[in-house]
Amino acid sequence: MKIVLHIGADKTGTTAIQQFLAQNIELLNSARIEYPNILPNDIYPRAHGWAAIDGINVNGNGYPLFEDFSLLQKIVNTLILDPINHNKTFIFSSERLLKTFADEFTWNNLAQISESNNVKIAIIAYCRDAIPYLASMYTEQIKSAGESRKFSEYISGVPTNPDLAPHFQYFPQILQLSRNFPQLEFSIFRYETYKKDLAEHFLLAATNSTLLGVLPPKGDANRSLTNLEGNFLVGLNEVNPDLGRQIGWRITALPAIDDRKLTISEGDIGDAKPLCEDYVSAMRKLVLGSESPEIGDLDSNPDSSFRYGNEQIHQLGKFIGNFIKDGK
């Protein structure tokens, strides 16, 4: 039996993955994959943004498990009593709990559950490049609220408020802890690399790709902050990208990922650059205890403005993302 724990993070496609799982319960079951609805839907009040499709929580089913490991132990004990479950994969997903996985207590509990019950536990997370992440947060928090603050003004508050980018704060600690618990499978992926086919990619990772016949390489050599693809290096672009659709996954009802186009002027990006440098330095001191790396110049852009997600913003994101690299 295998348990997959998806560590959801803001702006990394968590909702898309959870909706995909909730909309494909029967098809997943036919492939011996379970996405259990472990608690009644009223545990997740709609006032807090939770919703359901046919009684299944589309905003994640794993919150109680991550918060109370005794509950996870009870569920595992129940599942292993039925021999029919021994060859199944059970998926649990929860958002905004990165801080929990930055604590060694969490990993110790999971390791004990895995070893005492002879159950494989895999942990999957997606990490996003800094500038696309911050631009998306800017869209959600500033533009959607009808405010007129510029991107550079928004960025200016980030160095003094690391909670604006919590997954940058916690991922280096999570990566280090993953190295200390080799009995737990751990994979981390760059969200930008897979967002077009994110749901299918998650399923490939959760099942070690055996469902679609793609086997990922294994080994600690791939557990590195310098390679955010983790131990699953075979991307969907190396498989038939329509393969998931051919076997019948229901993905048409999913909302488009990052369908909101945010225009940020080149001047605004220029104004934000020194502030971003301060942000990198602050985060490196907080997480890694070292200063920020050298900052390279942006490539020139003939346009006076450009849309969020294009190469220019990714170029700017490279230097902010450098603190994620070489985090030993």
C-alpha positions in Angstrom: 0.0 0.0 0.0 1.2 3.5 -0.8 0.1 6.8 0.6 0.8 10.0 -1.4 0.8 13.3 0.6 0.6 16.3 -1.7 1.9 19.5 0.0 -0.1 22.2 -1.6 1.3 25.7 -1.8 -0.1 29.0 -2.9 -0.1 29.7 -6.6 1.3 26.3 -7.6 -1.8 24.7 -9.1 -3.0 23.0 -6.0 -6.7 23.8 -6.7 -6.3 22.4 -10.3 -4.8 19.1 -8.9 -7.5 18.8 -6.2 -10.3 19.4 -8.7 -8.8 16.9 -11.1 -8.7 14.3 -8.4 -12.3 15.0 -7.2 -13.7 14.9 -10.7 -12.1 11.5 -11.6 -12.9 9.4 -8.5 -14.3 6.5 -10.5 -11.6 6.4 -13.1 -8.9 6.6 -10.4 -10.6 3.8 -8.5 -10.4 1.6 -11.7 -6.7 2.2 -11.7 -6.5 1.2 -8.0 -6.0 4.8 -6.9 -8.1 6.2 -4.1 -8.8 9.9 -3.3 -10.8 9.4 0.0 -13.4 11.8 1.2 -12.4 11.1 4.8 -14.7 13.5 6.6 -18.1 15.0 5.9 -18.1 18.1 3.8 -19.4 20.3 6.6 -15.9 20.0 8.2 -14.8 22.4 5.5 -17.2 25.4 5.7 -18.1 27.0 2.4 -17.4 30.3 4.2 -13.8 29.4 4.2 -13.7 28.8 0.5 -14.3 25.0 0.5 -16.5 23.5 -2.2 -17.7 20.0 -3.2 -18.4 18.1 -6.4 -20.8 15.2 -5.8 -20.0 15.3 -2.1 -16.2 15.2 -2.7 -14.1 18.0 -1.3 -12.4 19.7 -4.3 -10.2 21.9 -2.1 -8.3 19.0 -0.6 -9.0 16.0 1.6 -5.8 15.9 3.7 -6.0 18.8 6.1 -7.1 16.7 9.2 -4.4 14.1 8.5 -1.6 16.7 8.3 -2.8 18.4 11.5 -3.4 15.2 13.5 -1.0 12.4 12.8 -2.9 10.1 15.2 -5.8 10.3 12.8 -3.6 9.3 9.9 -2.3 6.4 11.9 -5.9 5.3 12.6 -6.8 5.5 8.9 -3.7 3.5 7.9 -4.6 0.9 10.6 -8.1 0.6 9.1 -6.9 0.4 5.5 -4.3 -2.3 6.0 -6.9 -4.6 7.6 -8.5 -5.1 4.2 -6.2 -7.1 1.9 -7.8 -5.4 -1.1 -6.1 -2.2 -0.2 -2.6 -3.6 -0.1 -2.0 -2.9 -3.8 -3.7 0.5 -3.8 -2.4 4.1 -3.8 -4.2 6.6 -1.5 -3.8 10.3 -2.3 -4.3 13.1 0.3 -3.8 16.7 -0.6 -3.7 19.8 1.6 -2.9 23.4 1.1 -1.0 26.0 3.1 0.8 23.5 5.3 4.4 23.9 4.2 5.4 25.1 7.6 4.3 21.8 9.0 6.7 20.0 6.7 9.5 22.3 7.7 9.4 20.7 11.2 11.3 17.5 11.9 8.4 16.4 14.1 6.3 15.9 11.0 8.9 13.8 9.2 9.5 11.6 12.3 5.8 10.9 12.6 5.5 9.9 8.9 8.6 7.7 9.1 7.2 5.9 12.1 3.8 5.4 10.4 5.6 4.1 7.3 7.9 1.7 9.1 5.5 0.4 11.7 2.9 -0.5 9.1 5.1 -1.4 6.1 3.4 1.3 4.1 5.2 3.4 1.4 4.7 7.2 2.0 5.5 9.6 -0.8 5.5 13.4 -0.5 5.0 15.6 -3.5 5.3 19.4 -3.8 5.5 22.0 -6.5 7.7 25.1 -6.2 7.3 28.2 -8.3 9.8 30.7 -9.6 9.8 33.8 -7.5 8.7 36.5 -10.0 5.8 34.6 -11.5 4.8 33.7 -8.0 4.9 37.3 -6.7 3.2 38.6 -9.8 0.4 36.1 -9.4 0.1 37.0 -5.7 0.1 40.7 -6.8 -2.8 40.0 -9.2 -4.8 38.2 -6.5 -4.2 40.6 -3.6 -3.9 43.9 -5.3 -5.7 43.8 -8.7 -8.6 41.7 -7.6 -9.1 44.1 -4.6 -9.4 47.0 -7.0 -6.2 48.7 -5.6 -3.9 50.7 -7.8 -0.5 50.0 -6.2 2.2 49.2 -8.7 4.1 45.9 -8.7 7.2 47.7 -7.4 5.2 49.1 -4.5 3.8 45.7 -3.7 7.3 44.1 -3.8 8.6 46.8 -1.4 6.7 45.1 1.5 8.0 41.6 0.8 11.4 41.8 2.5 9.8 42.8 5.8 7.0 40.2 5.4 8.4 36.8 4.4 4.9 35.4 4.8 4.1 36.9 1.4 6.2 34.1 0.0 5.9 31.3 2.5 6.9 28.5 0.2 10.3 30.2 -0.5 10.8 30.4 3.2 10.1 26.7 3.9 11.2 24.7 0.9 15.0 24.8 1.7 14.2 23.3 5.2 11.9 20.8 3.7 14.5 19.7 1.2 17.1 19.3 3.9 14.7 17.2 6.1 13.9 15.0 3.1 17.5 14.0 2.9 17.4 12.9 6.5 14.5 10.6 6.0 15.4 8.4 2.9 12.7 5.9 3.9 10.1 8.5 2.7 9.9 9.3 -1.0 10.1 13.0 -1.8 9.7 14.8 -5.1 9.7 18.5 -5.8 8.9 20.0 -9.2 9.0 23.4 -10.9 5.4 24.5 -11.4 6.3 26.5 -14.6 7.6 23.3 -16.2 4.4 21.3 -16.0 1.5 23.8 -15.5 0.0 23.1 -18.9 -0.5 19.4 -18.1 -0.3 19.8 -14.3 -3.0 17.3 -13.3 -1.6 14.5 -15.5 1.9 15.3 -14.3 0.9 15.0 -10.7 -0.7 11.6 -11.4 2.5 10.4 -13.1 4.5 11.5 -10.1 2.0 10.0 -7.5 2.1 6.6 -9.2 5.8 6.6 -10.1 4.6 6.8 -13.7 3.7 3.2 -13.9 0.2 4.0 -14.9 1.4 5.5 -18.2 4.5 3.4 -18.5 7.1 6.0 -17.7 9.7 5.1 -15.1 11.5 7.9 -13.2 15.1 7.6 -12.2 15.7 7.0 -8.5 18.4 7.9 -6.0 19.6 10.5 -3.6 21.7 12.1 -6.4 18.6 13.7 -7.7 17.6 15.2 -4.3 19.1 18.6 -4.8 18.0 22.2 -4.5 19.9 22.8 -7.8 17.5 20.5 -9.6 13.9 21.4 -8.7 12.6 18.5 -10.8 13.5 16.2 -7.9 13.7 12.5 -8.6 11.2 12.6 -11.4 13.1 13.9 -14.5 10.8 12.5 -17.2 8.5 15.4 -18.2 5.3 15.1 -20.0 6.8 16.7 -23.0 8.8 13.5 -23.4 5.6 11.5 -23.4 2.6 12.0 -25.6 1.0 15.1 -24.0 -2.4 13.9 -25.0 -1.9 10.5 -23.4 -3.9 11.3 -20.2 -6.8 12.6 -22.3 -6.8 9.4 -24.4 -7.4 7.2 -21.4 -10.4 9.4 -20.4 -9.4 11.8 -17.7 -12.1 14.4 -17.0 -10.2 17.7 -17.3 -12.5 19.8 -19.4 -14.2 21.2 -16.3 -10.9 22.5 -14.8 -10.4 26.2 -14.8 -7.6 27.5 -16.9 -4.4 27.7 -15.0 -3.0 31.3 -14.8 -5.6 32.5 -17.3 -5.6 36.0 -16.0 -3.1 38.1 -18.0 -1.3 40.6 -15.8 0.5 43.4 -17.6 3.4 44.9 -15.8 5.3 47.7 -17.4 9.0 47.4 -18.0 9.6 50.6 -16.0 7.7 49.1 -13.0 9.9 45.9 -13.3 13.0 48.2 -13.3 11.7 50.0 -10.2 11.1 46.6 -8.5 14.6 45.2 -9.2 16.5 46.7 -6.2 13.6 45.9 -4.0 13.7 42.3 -5.2 17.4 42.2 -4.4 16.6 43.2 -0.9 14.0 40.4 -0.8 16.5 37.8 -1.9 19.1 39.0 0.6 16.5 38.9 3.4 15.3 35.4 2.5 18.8 34.0 2.2 19.6 35.4 5.7 16.4 34.0 7.1 16.6 30.5 5.5 20.2 29.8 4.5 22.2 32.3 6.6 24.0 33.8 3.7 23.8 36.8 1.4 22.2 37.0 -2.0 24.1 36.0 -5.1 25.3 38.4 -7.8 22.5 39.8 -9.9 22.7 39.7 -13.7 21.2 42.3 -16.1 17.9 41.7 -17.8 17.8 41.1 -21.5 16.5 44.1 -23.4 12.9 44.1 -24.4 11.8 46.2 -27.3 8.2 46.4 -26.0 7.2 49.0 -23.5 5.3 46.4 -21.6 5.0 42.7 -21.5 2.7 40.1 -20.1 3.2 38.1 -16.9 4.7 34.7 -17.6 6.9 35.7 -20.6 10.6 35.2 -20.9 11.5 38.6 -19.6 9.8 38.1 -16.3 11.3 34.6 -16.0 14.7 36.2 -16.6 14.1 38.5 -13.7 12.8 35.6 -11.7 16.1 33.7 -12.1 18.1 36.0 -9.8 15.4 36.0 -7.2 15.1 32.2 -7.4 18.9 31.8 -6.8 18.5 31.5 -3.1 16.6 28.3 -3.6 19.7 26.8 -5.3 22.7 25.4 -3.4 20.9 25.5 -0.1 23.2 23.1 1.7 
